[in-house]
């Protein structure tokens, strides 16, 4: 799980830096490289490793988001120009916004499961839902005046999501390595009958 979570954190962190305006919009190429390299490869290896270890939830998370980052990198690098040339910027914005909203829905399903894992995992998924919704709506807005502010807010939420992901990864890695809870993960504990 830590490998997947760290790879995810790097990808969403670079996206956040670009969308929040900390890095120039021209740095979207950096996001594409990180998404295709660190994100896709790290999440895929981590997810397959988790499947092998019998962790269905973590395996599904790793492989699914590897596919998301790989496809998103392909869309932005290779397919966006032809979609824009054929249908205009608005057509691409609508298609990409719908893509992000679909992933927000899928992420909501995983958030339900993450609630039973631990609080940092749940927080990372909830923040990702917010990122997808904000950036999806901003993309659907096209040239509307609210698109850019929503993108900027989405970027800041993406940075918070990267921090939550890195905290989760660090907690799992360091706690297991040191044999004690250096970083608390607040695991879910169902109430006993009669409580």
C-alpha positions in Angstrom: 0.0 0.0 0.0 2.7 2.6 0.8 4.2 2.4 -2.7 0.7 3.0 -4.3 -0.1 5.8 -1.9 3.2 7.6 -2.4 2.9 7.4 -6.2 -0.6 8.7 -6.0 0.6 11.6 -3.7 3.3 12.6 -6.1 0.8 12.7 -9.0 -1.9 14.6 -7.3 0.7 16.9 -5.7 2.2 18.0 -9.1 -1.4 18.5 -10.4 -2.2 20.6 -7.4 1.0 22.7 -7.9 -0.1 23.4 -11.5 -3.8 24.0 -10.9 -3.3 26.2 -7.8 -1.0 28.4 -9.9 2.1 27.8 -7.9 3.7 26.4 -11.1 2.9 27.9 -14.5 0.1 26.3 -16.5 2.8 25.4 -19.0 4.1 22.9 -16.4 1.1 20.6 -17.3 3.7 18.6 -19.2 5.4 17.9 -15.9 2.1 16.5 -14.6 1.7 14.3 -17.7 5.2 12.9 -17.2 4.7 12.3 -13.4 1.2 10.7 -14.1 2.6 8.4 -16.8 5.8 7.5 -15.0 5.7 7.7 -11.2 1.9 7.6 -10.9 1.0 4.8 -13.3 4.0 2.6 -12.7 4.0 3.0 -8.9 0.3 2.5 -8.5 0.3 -0.5 -10.9 3.2 -2.3 -9.2 1.8 -1.5 -5.7 -1.7 -2.6 -6.7 -0.6 -5.8 -8.3 1.5 -6.5 -5.2 -1.5 -5.9 -3.0 -3.6 -8.2 -5.1 -0.9 -10.9 -4.7 -1.0 -10.3 -0.9 -4.7 -10.8 -0.8 -5.6 -7.1 -0.2 -8.5 -6.6 -2.6 -9.3 -3.0 -1.6 -5.7 -1.8 -1.9 -5.1 -3.8 -5.1 -8.2 -2.3 -6.7 -7.2 1.2 -5.6 -3.7 0.8 -7.1 -4.6 -0.7 -10.4 -7.7 1.5 -11.0 -5.8 4.8 -10.4 -2.9 3.6 -12.4 -5.3 3.2 -15.3 -6.8 6.6 -14.5 -3.4 8.3 -14.6 -2.3 6.4 -17.7 -5.5 7.3 -19.6 -5.4 10.9 -18.4 -1.8 11.3 -19.5 -2.7 9.9 -22.9 -5.8 12.1 -23.2 -3.8 15.3 -22.3 -0.7 14.4 -24.4 -2.1 12.8 -27.5 -5.9 13.1 -27.8 -6.7 16.6 -26.6 -5.3 18.4 -29.6 -7.4 16.4 -32.1 -10.6 16.8 -30.0 -10.0 20.5 -29.7 -9.3 20.8 -33.5 -12.4 18.8 -34.3 -14.9 20.2 -31.8 -13.3 23.1 -30.2 -12.0 23.8 -26.7 -15.6 23.6 -25.3 -16.0 20.0 -26.6 -12.8 18.9 -25.0 -13.7 20.6 -21.8 -17.1 18.9 -21.7 -15.6 15.5 -22.4 -12.8 15.9 -19.9 -15.2 17.3 -17.3 -17.4 14.3 -17.7 -14.4 12.0 -17.4 -13.5 13.6 -14.0 -17.1 13.4 -12.8 -17.2 9.7 -13.6 -14.0 9.2 -11.5 -15.5 11.3 -8.7 -18.4 8.8 -8.6 -16.0 5.8 -8.6 -13.9 7.4 -5.9 -17.0 7.9 -3.8 -17.6 4.1 -3.9 -14.0 3.5 -2.7 -14.4 6.1 0.0 -17.1 4.0 1.5 -14.6 1.1 1.8 -11.8 3.4 3.0 -13.9 4.5 5.9 -13.5 1.0 7.3 -9.7 1.1 6.7 -8.5 4.2 8.6 -9.1 7.9 8.8 -6.2 9.1 6.6 -7.3 6.7 3.8 -10.9 8.0 4.1 -9.7 11.6 4.1 -7.5 11.0 1.0 -10.5 9.6 -0.9 -12.9 12.3 0.2 -10.4 15.1 -0.8 -10.0 13.3 -4.2 -13.8 13.4 -4.7 -13.7 17.1 -4.1 -10.8 17.6 -6.5 -12.5 15.6 -9.3 -15.8 17.5 -8.8 -14.2 20.9 -8.7 -11.9 20.3 -11.8 -14.8 18.5 -13.6 -17.1 21.4 -13.1 -14.4 23.8 -14.1 -13.8 21.9 -17.3 -17.5 21.8 -18.1 -17.6 25.5 -17.5 -15.5 26.2 -20.6 -14.9 29.9 -20.9 -17.3 30.8 -18.0 -15.7 33.2 -15.5 -15.9 30.7 -12.7 -13.8 28.0 -14.4 -10.4 29.4 -13.4 -11.3 30.1 -9.7 -12.7 26.5 -9.4 -9.5 25.1 -11.0 -7.4 27.1 -8.5 -9.4 25.8 -5.5 -9.2 22.3 -6.9 -5.5 22.7 -7.1 -5.3 23.6 -3.4 -7.5 20.7 -2.5 -5.3 18.4 -4.6 -2.3 19.6 -2.5 -4.2 18.8 0.7 -5.0 15.4 -0.8 -1.3 14.8 -1.5 -0.4 15.6 2.1 -3.2 13.2 3.3 -1.8 10.4 1.0 1.8 10.9 2.1 0.7 10.9 5.7 -1.1 7.6 5.1 1.9 6.1 3.3 4.4 7.4 5.9 2.2 6.1 8.7 1.9 2.6 7.2 5.6 2.4 6.3 7.1 3.9 9.5 4.7 2.3 11.9 5.5 -1.2 10.4 9.2 -0.5 10.2 9.6 0.9 13.8 7.0 -1.6 15.3 5.1 1.2 17.0 2.6 3.9 16.1 4.8 6.8 15.3 2.0 8.3 13.1 -1.5 7.5 14.3 -3.8 6.1 11.6 -7.0 6.0 13.7 -8.2 2.7 12.5 -11.9 2.1 12.2 -13.3 0.1 15.1 -16.9 -0.9 14.7 -19.1 -0.5 17.8 -19.7 -3.6 19.9 -23.2 -4.9 20.1 -25.2 -3.0 22.7 -23.0 0.1 22.5 
